[in-house]
């Protein structure tokens, strides 16, 4: 799944600065519904990661039942946090 492709799917553009607040909320809600319906671990992870980058991700214990998936999400959080510190 390509990041820009996912943004276009949920927000109609890959430029988040161009997304009006109402469209942002609608896209986030659409992602939350898709996350709840997703059955494939990789698909759930991608949706959760995108929500995380937007500051809208559900808690790990809600999003992932499997401890390995929660650990992968924690690793992503650590990597993104380290990247922010490097900027």
Secondary structure, 3 states (H helix, E strand, C coil): CCHHHHHHHHHCCCCHHHCCHHHHHHHHHHHHHHHHHCCCHHHHHHHHHHHHHCCCCCCHHHHCCCHHHHHHHHHHHHHHHHHHHHC
